[in-house]
Structure formats: structure tokens, C-alpha cells
Amino acid sequence: MSNLTEVETKDPISLEPFERPTRLLPCGHTLNHTSLASLILSNGDDPMLACPVCRKRSTTKPIEEYPRNYVLEQQIDCSSQNKQNAHEQKMKAKIQSTKDNKKQLSKTHGENSIQVVQCTRQLANIYTDMAEYDKAIQCYQEVISKVTTSNLGSAIVAPVYCAVGNIYERKGQYKKALQYLNDALKIQLKQYKSTDHVAVAAAYNTIAIIHCKQERHTVALQWYTKALNICKKNLEDTHPHVINTYNNIATVYYVQKKYTEAITLYNRAIACCEANKGTANSCIAASYNGIANVYAAQQNVSDALHYYKLSMKISLTIHGENHPDIANSYHNIASIHLINGNNNMAKEYYCKALHIKLDRLGSNHPDLTCTYESLADVYEKTGEKMRAIKTRIALTDLKKTLLGNKNPTLSTSYIKIAEAYKVEEDYNSALKYYNLAYSVQVNQNKPLHCLNKTLENINTCNKKLNTK
């Protein structure tokens, strides 16, 4: 299969690279799905649609009736896989080089030397960037062991505790994360004899992130503000620590629906990135993603999609495709397609997000809940009832693991599964999940009308089973 030229790989309307799914016009020219949707919308009531390339006119149809260019999509997939393979080979080479260096340093300076410790930290950092979190923790634990054995000093231990705390936060293990961060803070406060050190601010930032993940946003804002005040005393506005904190505070404003304040702070972070010539780093990707979240909340879906794609483009350059940041981008883009009624596209992106999250974060990570929930909703919209049921069961299993068997949100999940089985006339399965829902509702002292409704459904299922 011949490679396409650079001009041929760009959508003629957006001038962005082609992406799945593509749509073929009768004249043979290809557009991205979103570009064709915009073209049809701008065409108004005109029954004829002009190709933006050759101007040939054809009858306007519903967008799903335009065929996909599967040959081009195969090339897109091939190109994407080649880039991912190249990225993985580059990272593997970096790991091997660091391991080889570590062996040489061990021979030269000794197994527990400061040189070997620093090299092991470098290896841990590489694994962290690759989202190989368990391997990163192993390396950091090795560092802690070597430092403790050799009495190399607490100056190394505190940042390592912070790094391990950051990883546990990303893994969704917040209790462990806080333990390591608090241990780091104790060492730092003793070492620096002040709370005004940048290292302390970094710990504050991660503690704030954990509070955000647990929906304690007011508390998170207090920690972020403390971190920002420390950073601004010690660093320029263009430093990544300051920019990250701007992004984090903006995210709290977004959650609190203070959209103007959020956008202002995200734009400030972008300006600082650009002043530091950092137009392709994780800070600016986070800013773009935050702006997209605000636009999505305001139902400005076209701008939201634009900024989500900008964010993902940068993240792909930094991390490659198989990374949690890319999974989040896929999830966000899927949500926009869902708003636009493009259910099949939403399903495609949610599935990609779920695949990466399961691979990189494991099956018990809190971030999976929103993707399972959204994907189940899409399966219902596309008429894939059994897939919707299986996805909701996976969601309830995850909630039980994370929140316990008596968590009140489980009753809603059980009822949705029961209702889906009821529609399929599988009354045995429906009855099982209505009973589980009722058990949770009783435990939570739900209002009588909720209990009565669930009991009515239980009785209906029993009657259906008795008449068989």
C-alpha cells in the first residue's frame, strides 16, 4: 500500500490530519466525519451539497449514509501503530541504556553508592513517564533501601517519598499516597525548617489533587493556594511548578462552575508556557484539556472538541498512544461525539479509552467508573443490550471493590441492570438485581416510595416467573 502525500493526509476543511471515521463523498473526495457534519449543517436547507475540493454537487444525505473510506482508515491505523512502535522502541532503548549505566556504576562505585542511587531514580522516572507504575515503585523502593542501608541522608528520601506518593495518587490508591506525602513533609519540614520551600509546595499540590479526586474541592483549593504562594516566592511565573498549580486551581474553578475564572487561569498558564518556549509539553496539554472541559460544560461542543484534540496531539508526542493521559483524551472526545448524537464514534473512543485504562491502570482504578458508565449508556443507545448489561456488571463489581457492598450508588447500578434484563425478558436475572438493589436501599434507609417501587418490580418478576 503506497503512502499518502502530506496534502492527501489532511482533511480539506479543517486542514487537520485525517482521523477515524472518514466519509467519502460521491465525487471520491474524503472528509473527516466532523468536517462533513459541519458542512451539512452550514449547507442549511439546500438539497445539494458541494464538495469543498472539486465543487461537484450531489444530493445531501444523513451523515451516516456517506460511506467510510476504509482504505484511508487502514493507513491511518498503520501510521498510528508505526508511531507507537517507534515510541516504545525509543523508551525501551532508554531503559536499557539506564540499566547498563547502573551496572557500570555498581562496578565502579559500589552497589549502594550515591551514583547508583541517582541512576535508579532516573530509571524510576522513566517508568513513571511510561505509566509503568509498579516498576517505578519497585525502583523507588530500591532507592529507599539503599539510602537507609548506606546512611546517604534524608535529602534523597523525601523527594522519593513524594514521587511514590504521586504514583499512588495516579493509581487511585489515595490512602497510601497520603501516607507517603505526609512522611515526605515531616522530613522536609525538619530539613528546611520552613514551609516556604518548593519541595514542600510539590507535596501540597499532590495532596490537593487527592482531595479533588475525592470531591473535597474547597479543601483542595486551600492546599493549592498554599502551594502557589510558596512557588511564587521562589520561582518565576514561567516555571512548570507555577504553571501546573495555575492549571490545578483552574480545574477547581471549573468544578465549582466558575467558568470565567477557570478560563482566565488556564490562559495564564498557556501564556507562561509559551513565554518559556514550552509549546509542546504536558503543562500546555493540561491547559488545553481544561479549556475544553469548560467549553463542553457550556455546550460549546465545536470549541471543546478543538481543544481536546490540541491537548491529545501534544500528549501523543510526549507519551505515545498507550498512556492514561491519552485514555482521558479519548474519553473526553467520546463525550463530545455523544452530545452530537454520533453514538458509533462515541463508542469507538470510549472503547479505546477503556482498553488503555485497563492496560495501564489495572482493573480496580477509580477512573474506570466514568468510562464504564458512559460506555454502557452508549451500548444502550446503539441497541447492544447485552454489552450494556455486561458493562454495567463490570461497573458494579468495580464500585463494590472501591466503595464496599453497601455504597448507596450501587442501588442505581443494580436497578439499571435489572431493568435491562427485564426488557430482555430474563426475569431470573432481573429479579436477582432488583433484590440486590432493595437490600442496599433498606440499608441506606431510602424513602418508602423508593422501596415500594423496587418491591413492585420484584413482584412483577416473580409473577412473570410463576406464569412460565
Secondary structure, 3 states (H helix, E strand, C coil): CCCCCCCCCECCCCCCECCCCEEECCCCCEEEHHHHHHHHHHCCCCCEEECCCCCCEEECCCHHHCCCCHHHHHHHHHHHHHHHHHHHHHHHHHHHHHHHHHHHHHHHHCCCCHHHHHHHHHHHHHHHHCCCHHHHHHHHHHHHHHHHHHCCCHHHHHHHHHHHHHHHHHCCCHHHHHHHHHHHHHHHHHHHCCCCCHHHHHHHHHHHHHHHHCCCHHHHHHHHHHHHHHHHHHCCCCCHHHHHHHHHHHHHHHHCCCHHHHHHHHHHHHHHHHHCCCCCCHHHHHHHHHHHHHHHHCCCHHHHHHHHHHHHHHHHHHHCCCCHHHHHHHHHHHHHHHHCCCHHHHHHHHHHHHHHHHHHHCCCCCCHHHHHHHHHHHHHHCCCHHHHHHHHHHHHHHHHHHHCCCCCHHHHHHHHHHHHHHHCCCHHHHHHHHHHHHHHHHHCCCCHHHHHHHHHHHHHHHHHHHCC
